[in-house]
Amino acid sequence: MLSMQKRHARDAHLDQLKDPTLLREFAYINGEWCAGDADALIDVRNPADGSWIGSVASLSADQSRAAVFAAHSAFADWSRRLPQERGRILHRWYELMMEHKEDLALLMTLEQGKPLSEARGEIDYAASFLEYFAEEGKRLNIESVMSHLERAEVELWREPVGVAGLITPWNFPSAMLTRKAGAALAAGCTVVAHPSWETPFSALALAELAERAGMPAGVFNVLTGEAPTVVAPWTVMPEVRALSFTGSTEIGRRLYRQSADTVKRLVLELGGHAPFLVFADADIEHAVTCAIDAKFATSGQDCLAANRILVERPVYEAFCRQFADKTAELRVAPGIEDPQIGPLMNERAIAKQEEQIADALALGARVLVGGKRHAAGPLFFQPTVLVDVPPEAAIFREETFGPVAAIAPFDSEEEAITRANATEYGLVSYIHTESAHRIYRLTRALEYGMVAVNRTKVTGAPIPFGGMKQSGIGREGARLGIEAFTEVKYVCRDYA
């Protein structure tokens, strides 16, 4: 990761950038581009072929603390501004994202590997949060409450918490940043953000556009480097009043513990292990299409991915056959060629696919399609279908984060619910049935923060995204997303 070696020629696809200045190799702190230590840079490479995209600063803990102090200093002015003024800057940022959509998508595909059309979709999705929160910031109204005391007027105010630390993952490097930052900034908070070291250029390009949109110095900061160095100071600094993290449950637990002494406001969007339930009365062709989308989007590297596909036995064979046929048609190639399946992020992800497949086969599962590394390159894996997967298989107990689908039959609604809930995770679940009564029963019984009925796509700026159990705490997006960055102040005034 850290490199002091001589750099090589850049990825040739960078020549396609219409605005090359969006490729920023410096951290962004207090309105300035910071080079960090020239002897400790992080090389960023295209997972499709290993070509070098660029290098970014690996900041020190002292530089991270300095960024927090800059954000803390900027907070007083930013929080006092009218929400309309903050909204105008956010809306201009949205417009600039849309104007530079192709360049932003290209950068994302090169550093993250996802198919180009998916990257374009993510830019649309990411920009929508800025547009939404530009308006939502105006709606944090003072709430009048019927007084319980004589000669007293009671009000509830919502005030920004202060500096918000945002930690974003590599699989959605733009959308996870704007979903957090749009809400925090609209509420009147200032931001220090840490993108994954594997995909920093999407965040730095957004910082460039934020500056062009008129974001004041110190209000929005992007810090590159190793997470233990950059983020650790935030967990103990009282100036950081809120911490929002998207990533693994393991890291979420660690941040929870580290933040305890400063009693921070936490929003944790953690792992998922989504069940996809198909009942015999479902439209099987539609269910197969939705399952393909739910499993293989972002090459399976998605916390919303359908990890456990459970199908009622009367339609099990037909579903498996159709699903396998469609899976076999998926094209695997570098993301720049806009296939359905791109590379995985790193060798660890490839190894995990192999380990889970071997474990499932040893326990009696069968491979219908795929099952091996793909000839396209070291980080490519064949879209794979495993059937007859037993409940004790690792793939039914752990997130997969790759293009391997695991399918098993069930015999009753009660069994389907029990197996769907038999996990520490509770982010999203999928149901396919034509029975209105069953839909009601399942949506009540499933222990998930989000339930998709006869469809796959459910996300968007106006909805509260988040899960139950160890899939996290808090919600992102919607009114709840902006409220997460506010404190409630109760005011009681005597009017005698």
C-alpha positions as CSV (number, residue, x, y, z in Angstrom):
1,M,0.0,0.0,0.0
2,L,2.6,2.6,1.1
3,S,5.1,3.2,-1.7
4,M,8.4,5.0,-2.1
5,Q,9.2,3.5,-5.4
6,K,9.5,5.3,-8.7
7,R,6.2,5.8,-10.4
8,H,5.4,4.3,-13.7
9,A,3.3,5.5,-16.6
10,R,-0.3,6.3,-15.7
11,D,-3.3,4.2,-16.8
12,A,-3.9,5.2,-20.4
13,H,-7.6,5.6,-19.9
14,L,-7.0,8.7,-17.9
15,D,-6.5,10.5,-21.2
16,Q,-10.2,10.3,-21.7
17,L,-10.8,12.8,-18.8
18,K,-12.3,16.0,-20.2
19,D,-11.2,17.8,-17.1
20,P,-7.9,16.4,-16.0
21,T,-7.8,18.7,-12.9
22,L,-10.4,16.4,-11.3
23,L,-7.6,13.9,-10.7
24,R,-6.3,15.3,-7.5
25,E,-3.4,13.6,-5.7
26,F,-3.4,15.8,-2.6
27,A,-5.5,15.7,0.6
28,Y,-7.9,18.7,1.0
29,I,-7.6,20.5,4.3
30,N,-8.9,24.0,5.3
31,G,-9.4,25.0,1.6
32,E,-5.9,23.9,0.6
33,W,-4.4,20.9,-1.2
34,C,-2.0,19.2,1.1
35,A,0.8,16.9,-0.2
36,G,1.7,15.2,3.0
37,D,5.0,13.4,3.3
38,A,6.5,12.8,-0.1
39,D,8.3,9.7,1.1
40,A,5.0,8.0,2.2
41,L,2.6,8.0,-0.7
42,I,-0.2,5.5,-1.4
43,D,-0.3,4.1,-4.9
44,V,-3.7,3.6,-6.3
45,R,-4.1,1.0,-9.0
46,N,-6.8,-0.2,-11.4
47,P,-8.0,-3.6,-10.1
48,A,-8.7,-4.7,-13.7
49,D,-5.1,-4.8,-14.8
50,G,-3.0,-3.3,-12.0
51,S,-2.1,-0.2,-13.9
52,W,-1.1,2.9,-11.9
53,I,-3.7,5.6,-11.6
54,G,-1.8,7.9,-9.3
55,S,-0.6,8.3,-5.7
56,V,-2.2,10.2,-2.8
57,A,-0.8,11.7,0.4
58,S,-0.6,9.4,3.4
59,L,-1.3,11.9,6.2
60,S,0.0,11.8,9.7
61,A,-2.0,11.8,12.9
62,D,-0.9,15.4,13.5
63,Q,-2.3,16.4,10.1
64,S,-5.5,14.7,10.9
65,R,-5.8,16.6,14.1
66,A,-5.0,19.8,12.3
67,A,-7.9,19.2,9.9
68,V,-10.3,18.6,12.8
69,F,-9.2,21.9,14.4
70,A,-9.7,23.7,11.0
71,A,-13.2,22.2,10.8
72,H,-13.9,23.2,14.4
73,S,-12.9,26.8,13.7
74,A,-15.0,26.9,10.5
75,F,-18.1,25.6,12.4
76,A,-19.2,28.8,14.0
77,D,-19.5,30.7,10.7
78,W,-21.0,27.8,8.8
79,S,-23.6,26.9,11.4
80,R,-24.8,30.5,11.7
81,R,-25.4,30.8,8.0
82,L,-29.0,30.7,6.7
83,P,-30.0,27.2,5.6
84,Q,-30.8,28.7,2.2
85,E,-27.2,29.8,1.8
86,R,-25.8,26.4,2.7
87,G,-28.4,25.0,0.4
88,R,-27.3,27.1,-2.6
89,I,-23.7,25.8,-2.2
90,L,-24.9,22.2,-2.0
91,H,-27.1,22.7,-5.0
92,R,-24.3,24.2,-7.0
93,W,-22.1,21.2,-6.0
94,Y,-24.9,18.9,-7.3
95,E,-24.9,20.8,-10.6
96,L,-21.2,20.5,-11.0
97,M,-21.4,16.7,-10.3
98,M,-23.9,16.3,-13.1
99,E,-21.9,18.5,-15.5
100,H,-18.8,16.3,-14.8
101,K,-20.7,13.0,-14.6
102,E,-18.7,11.2,-17.3
103,D,-15.3,12.2,-15.8
104,L,-16.4,11.2,-12.3
105,A,-17.7,7.9,-13.5
106,L,-14.5,7.2,-15.4
107,L,-12.4,7.9,-12.3
108,M,-14.6,5.6,-10.3
109,T,-14.4,2.8,-12.7
110,L,-10.7,3.0,-13.0
111,E,-10.0,3.0,-9.2
112,Q,-12.9,0.7,-8.1
113,G,-13.4,-1.5,-11.1
114,K,-17.2,-1.4,-11.4
115,P,-18.8,-1.4,-14.8
116,L,-19.0,2.0,-16.4
117,S,-22.8,2.1,-16.6
118,E,-22.9,1.3,-12.8
119,A,-20.5,4.1,-12.1
120,R,-22.6,6.5,-14.0
121,G,-25.6,5.3,-12.0
122,E,-23.7,5.9,-8.8
123,I,-22.8,9.5,-9.8
124,D,-26.5,10.1,-10.3
125,Y,-27.3,8.5,-7.0
126,A,-24.5,10.4,-5.2
127,A,-25.5,13.8,-6.7
128,S,-29.1,13.2,-5.6
129,F,-28.2,13.5,-2.0
130,L,-26.7,16.9,-2.5
131,E,-29.8,18.1,-4.3
132,Y,-32.1,16.5,-1.7
133,F,-30.3,17.9,1.4
134,A,-30.0,21.3,-0.2
135,E,-33.7,21.5,0.3
136,E,-34.1,19.4,3.4
137,G,-31.8,21.8,5.4
138,K,-34.5,24.4,5.2
139,R,-37.0,22.1,7.0
140,L,-35.2,21.7,10.3
141,N,-37.9,23.9,11.9
142,I,-38.4,24.9,15.5
143,E,-41.2,22.7,16.9
144,S,-43.7,24.2,19.2
145,V,-45.0,21.9,21.9
146,M,-48.2,22.4,23.9
147,S,-46.9,23.6,27.3
148,H,-47.4,21.5,30.4
149,L,-46.6,24.5,32.7
150,E,-48.5,27.7,33.4
151,R,-47.3,30.9,31.7
152,A,-44.7,29.0,29.8
153,E,-43.9,28.7,26.1
154,V,-42.2,25.4,25.1
155,E,-40.1,24.9,21.9
156,L,-37.8,22.3,20.6
157,W,-34.8,23.5,18.5
158,R,-32.6,21.4,16.3
159,E,-29.0,22.6,16.3
160,P,-25.9,21.1,14.4
161,V,-23.7,18.9,16.6
162,G,-20.4,20.3,15.4
163,V,-17.6,18.6,13.5
164,A,-18.7,15.3,11.8
165,G,-16.1,12.6,11.0
166,L,-17.2,10.6,7.9
167,I,-15.5,7.3,7.0
168,T,-16.5,5.9,3.6
169,P,-15.9,2.5,1.9
170,W,-14.4,1.5,-1.4
171,N,-17.4,-0.1,-3.0
172,F,-19.5,3.1,-3.3
173,P,-16.8,5.8,-3.1
174,S,-19.0,8.8,-4.2
175,A,-22.5,8.0,-3.0
176,M,-21.4,7.0,0.6
177,L,-19.6,10.4,0.9
178,T,-22.4,12.6,-0.4
179,R,-25.1,10.7,1.6
180,K,-23.2,11.6,4.8
181,A,-21.7,14.9,3.8
182,G,-24.9,16.3,2.3
183,A,-26.8,15.7,5.5
184,A,-24.1,16.9,7.8
185,L,-23.4,20.1,5.8
186,A,-27.1,20.9,5.4
187,A,-27.6,20.6,9.1
188,G,-24.8,23.2,9.7
189,C,-22.0,20.8,10.7
190,T,-18.5,20.9,9.3
191,V,-16.9,17.8,7.9
192,V,-13.6,15.8,8.0
193,A,-13.9,12.8,5.6
194,H,-11.7,9.8,5.2
195,P,-12.2,7.8,2.0
196,S,-10.8,4.3,1.6
197,W,-7.1,4.3,0.6
198,E,-8.1,2.0,-2.3
199,T,-10.5,4.5,-3.9
200,P,-9.5,8.0,-2.8
201,F,-9.8,9.8,-6.2
202,S,-13.6,9.9,-6.3
203,A,-13.6,11.7,-3.0
204,L,-10.9,14.1,-4.0
205,A,-12.7,14.9,-7.2
206,L,-15.8,15.8,-5.1
207,A,-13.6,18.0,-3.0
208,E,-12.4,19.8,-6.1
209,L,-16.1,20.4,-7.2
210,A,-17.1,21.4,-3.7
211,E,-14.4,24.1,-3.8
212,R,-15.7,25.3,-7.2
213,A,-19.2,25.4,-5.7
214,G,-18.1,27.9,-3.1
215,M,-17.6,25.7,-0.1
216,P,-15.8,27.9,2.5
217,A,-12.3,26.8,3.7
218,G,-12.4,24.3,6.6
219,V,-16.1,23.3,6.1
220,F,-15.4,20.2,4.0
221,N,-12.1,18.4,4.3
222,V,-10.9,15.1,2.7
223,L,-8.1,13.3,4.4
224,T,-6.2,10.5,2.6
225,G,-4.0,7.9,4.3
226,E,-4.2,4.8,6.4
227,A,-7.4,4.6,8.5
228,P,-5.7,3.7,11.8
229,T,-3.6,6.8,11.5
230,V,-6.1,9.3,10.2
231,V,-9.3,8.1,11.9
232,A,-8.0,7.1,15.3
233,P,-7.5,10.7,16.5
234,W,-11.2,11.5,15.7
235,T,-12.4,8.8,18.1
236,V,-10.8,10.5,21.1
237,M,-11.0,14.2,20.1
238,P,-13.9,16.0,21.8
239,E,-14.1,18.4,18.8
240,V,-15.4,15.6,16.7
241,R,-19.0,15.3,17.9
242,A,-20.4,12.8,15.4
243,L,-18.9,9.9,13.6
244,S,-20.5,8.2,10.6
245,F,-19.1,5.0,9.2
246,T,-19.9,2.6,6.4
247,G,-18.1,-0.6,6.4
248,S,-17.7,-4.0,8.1
249,T,-19.4,-4.8,11.4
250,E,-16.0,-5.7,12.9
251,I,-14.6,-2.2,12.3
252,G,-17.9,-0.7,13.4
253,R,-17.7,-2.4,16.7
254,R,-14.1,-1.1,17.1
255,L,-15.1,2.5,16.4
256,Y,-18.0,2.1,18.8
257,R,-15.6,1.1,21.6
258,Q,-13.0,3.8,20.7
259,S,-15.6,6.5,20.7
260,A,-17.2,5.7,24.1
261,D,-15.0,8.0,26.2
262,T,-16.2,11.1,24.2
263,V,-19.8,9.9,23.9
264,K,-20.1,10.7,20.2
265,R,-23.2,10.7,18.1
266,L,-22.7,7.5,16.0
267,V,-24.2,6.5,12.7
268,L,-23.0,3.0,11.7
269,E,-24.0,1.4,8.4
270,L,-22.4,-2.0,8.7
271,G,-22.5,-5.5,7.1
272,G,-25.5,-7.1,5.4
273,H,-26.4,-10.8,4.7
274,A,-29.6,-10.4,2.7
275,P,-32.1,-13.2,2.3
276,F,-34.0,-13.4,-1.0
277,L,-37.2,-15.4,-0.4
278,V,-39.1,-16.8,-3.4
279,F,-42.5,-18.5,-2.8
280,A,-44.2,-20.9,-5.2
281,D,-46.9,-18.3,-6.1
282,A,-44.3,-15.8,-7.3
283,D,-43.7,-14.7,-10.9
284,I,-40.6,-16.9,-11.3
285,E,-39.3,-15.2,-14.4
286,H,-39.5,-11.8,-12.6
287,A,-38.0,-13.2,-9.4
288,V,-35.0,-14.6,-11.3
289,T,-34.4,-11.3,-13.0
290,C,-34.6,-9.5,-9.7
291,A,-32.3,-12.0,-8.0
292,I,-29.7,-11.6,-10.7
293,D,-29.8,-7.8,-10.1
294,A,-29.7,-8.2,-6.3
295,K,-26.8,-10.7,-6.4
296,F,-24.5,-9.4,-9.1
297,A,-24.7,-5.6,-8.9
298,T,-21.3,-4.1,-8.2
299,S,-19.9,-7.6,-9.0
300,G,-21.5,-8.8,-5.8
301,Q,-19.5,-6.3,-3.7
302,D,-22.5,-4.7,-2.1
303,C,-23.9,-4.8,1.4
304,L,-27.4,-5.1,-0.2
305,A,-26.4,-8.1,-2.2
306,A,-28.7,-11.2,-2.0
307,N,-26.4,-13.5,-0.1
308,R,-28.9,-16.3,0.7
309,I,-31.5,-17.1,-2.0
310,L,-34.2,-19.4,-0.5
311,V,-36.8,-20.8,-2.8
312,E,-39.9,-22.8,-2.0
313,R,-39.5,-26.4,-3.1
314,P,-42.3,-26.7,-5.7
315,V,-40.5,-24.1,-7.9
316,Y,-36.9,-24.7,-6.7
317,E,-35.6,-26.6,-9.7
318,A,-37.2,-24.2,-12.2
319,F,-35.8,-21.2,-10.4
320,C,-32.3,-22.7,-10.2
321,R,-32.3,-23.6,-13.8
322,Q,-33.4,-20.2,-15.0
323,F,-31.1,-18.4,-12.6
324,A,-28.1,-20.5,-13.7
325,D,-28.9,-19.8,-17.4
326,K,-29.0,-16.1,-16.8
327,T,-25.8,-16.2,-14.7
328,A,-24.0,-18.0,-17.5
329,E,-24.8,-15.1,-19.9
330,L,-23.2,-12.4,-17.7
331,R,-20.2,-10.9,-19.4
332,V,-16.9,-10.5,-17.3
333,A,-14.5,-7.8,-18.4
334,P,-12.7,-4.7,-17.1
335,G,-15.2,-2.1,-16.0
336,I,-14.2,0.3,-18.7
337,E,-15.7,-2.1,-21.3
338,D,-19.0,-1.9,-19.4
339,P,-19.7,-5.6,-18.7
340,Q,-22.1,-7.0,-16.1
341,I,-19.2,-8.2,-13.9
342,G,-15.9,-6.4,-13.3
343,P,-12.9,-7.2,-11.2
344,L,-13.0,-7.7,-7.4
345,M,-11.2,-5.1,-5.3
346,N,-8.3,-7.2,-4.1
347,E,-6.8,-10.7,-3.7
348,R,-8.5,-11.1,-0.3
349,A,-11.9,-10.9,-2.0
350,I,-10.9,-13.6,-4.5
351,A,-9.6,-15.9,-1.8
352,K,-12.9,-15.5,0.1
353,Q,-14.9,-16.7,-2.9
354,E,-12.7,-19.8,-3.2
355,E,-12.9,-20.6,0.5
356,Q,-16.7,-20.3,0.6
357,I,-17.1,-22.4,-2.5
358,A,-14.8,-25.1,-1.2
359,D,-16.6,-25.1,2.2
360,A,-20.1,-25.4,0.6
361,L,-19.0,-28.2,-1.8
362,A,-17.5,-30.1,1.1
363,L,-20.9,-29.9,2.9
364,G,-22.9,-31.2,-0.1
365,A,-23.6,-28.2,-2.3
366,R,-23.3,-28.4,-6.1
367,V,-21.9,-25.9,-8.7
368,L,-24.2,-25.2,-11.6
369,V,-22.2,-22.4,-13.1
370,G,-18.7,-21.0,-12.6
371,G,-16.8,-21.7,-9.4
372,K,-13.3,-20.6,-10.4
373,R,-11.1,-17.6,-11.1
374,H,-11.8,-16.0,-14.5
375,A,-9.2,-15.8,-17.3
376,A,-9.8,-12.0,-17.6
377,G,-7.2,-11.3,-14.9
378,P,-6.0,-12.0,-11.4
379,L,-8.9,-10.2,-9.7
380,F,-11.7,-11.5,-11.8
381,F,-13.9,-14.4,-10.7
382,Q,-16.5,-16.4,-12.6
383,P,-20.1,-15.6,-11.8
384,T,-21.0,-18.7,-9.8
385,V,-24.2,-20.5,-8.8
386,L,-24.2,-22.9,-5.9
387,V,-27.3,-25.0,-5.2
388,D,-28.4,-27.2,-2.4
389,V,-26.4,-25.1,0.0
390,P,-26.8,-26.3,3.6
391,P,-27.5,-23.8,6.4
392,E,-24.2,-24.5,8.1
393,A,-22.1,-23.5,5.1
394,A,-19.9,-20.5,5.6
395,I,-21.5,-18.7,2.6
396,F,-24.9,-18.9,4.5
397,R,-23.3,-17.5,7.7
398,E,-21.0,-14.8,6.4
399,E,-21.1,-12.0,3.8
400,T,-19.7,-13.1,0.4
401,F,-18.9,-9.7,-1.2
402,G,-18.4,-11.3,-4.6
403,P,-20.2,-12.9,-7.6
404,V,-21.1,-16.2,-5.9
405,A,-24.8,-17.0,-5.5
406,A,-25.9,-19.5,-2.9
407,I,-29.4,-21.1,-3.3
408,A,-31.3,-23.6,-1.1
409,P,-34.9,-24.8,-0.9
410,F,-37.4,-24.4,1.9
411,D,-40.7,-26.1,2.7
412,S,-42.8,-23.6,4.6
413,E,-43.3,-20.0,5.3
414,E,-42.2,-20.5,9.0
415,E,-39.0,-22.2,7.8
416,A,-38.3,-19.3,5.4
417,I,-38.7,-16.7,8.2
418,T,-36.6,-18.6,10.6
419,R,-33.8,-19.1,8.2
420,A,-33.9,-15.5,7.0
421,N,-33.6,-14.2,10.5
422,A,-30.9,-16.6,11.6
423,T,-28.1,-14.1,11.3
424,E,-26.6,-11.3,13.3
425,Y,-27.3,-9.0,10.3
426,G,-30.5,-7.1,9.5
427,L,-29.9,-4.6,6.7
428,V,-32.2,-5.6,3.8
429,S,-34.4,-8.6,2.8
430,Y,-36.2,-9.4,-0.4
431,I,-39.6,-11.1,-0.8
432,H,-41.2,-12.5,-4.0
433,T,-44.8,-13.6,-3.6
434,E,-48.2,-12.7,-5.0
435,S,-50.0,-13.2,-1.7
436,A,-51.0,-9.9,-0.1
437,H,-51.5,-11.7,3.3
438,R,-48.0,-13.3,3.1
439,I,-46.4,-10.0,2.2
440,Y,-47.9,-8.4,5.3
441,R,-46.9,-11.3,7.5
442,L,-43.3,-11.4,6.2
443,T,-42.7,-7.7,6.3
444,R,-43.7,-7.8,10.0
445,A,-41.7,-10.9,10.8
446,L,-38.4,-10.2,9.0
447,E,-35.8,-8.6,11.3
448,Y,-34.5,-6.1,8.7
449,G,-34.4,-2.4,8.4
450,M,-35.5,-2.5,4.8
451,V,-37.8,-4.9,3.0
452,A,-38.1,-5.1,-0.8
453,V,-41.3,-6.7,-2.1
454,N,-41.3,-8.1,-5.7
455,R,-38.5,-5.7,-6.7
456,T,-34.8,-5.1,-6.2
457,K,-34.0,-1.4,-6.1
458,V,-35.3,0.4,-3.0
459,T,-32.6,3.0,-2.2
460,G,-32.7,6.8,-2.8
461,A,-32.2,10.1,-1.1
462,P,-35.7,10.4,0.4
463,I,-35.6,7.0,2.2
464,P,-34.0,6.2,5.6
465,F,-31.2,3.7,4.8
466,G,-30.0,1.4,7.6
467,G,-30.4,-1.8,9.4
468,M,-31.3,-3.7,12.6
469,K,-29.1,-5.8,14.9
470,Q,-25.4,-5.7,14.0
471,S,-26.1,-4.1,10.6
472,G,-25.7,-0.8,12.4
473,I,-27.3,2.0,14.2
474,G,-29.0,5.1,12.9
475,R,-30.2,5.9,9.4
476,E,-28.8,7.8,6.4
477,G,-30.8,9.7,3.9
478,A,-34.3,11.2,4.3
479,R,-35.3,13.4,7.3
480,L,-33.7,11.0,9.7
481,G,-30.4,11.3,7.9
482,I,-30.1,15.0,8.6
483,E,-31.5,14.7,12.1
484,A,-28.6,12.4,12.9
485,F,-26.3,15.4,12.8
486,T,-28.4,17.6,15.1
487,E,-29.0,17.9,18.8
488,V,-32.4,18.7,20.2
489,K,-32.5,21.8,22.5
490,Y,-35.5,22.3,24.7
491,V,-36.4,25.9,25.5
492,C,-39.0,26.9,28.1
493,R,-39.8,30.6,28.3
494,D,-41.9,32.5,30.8
495,Y,-44.3,34.9,29.0
496,A,-45.8,36.5,32.1
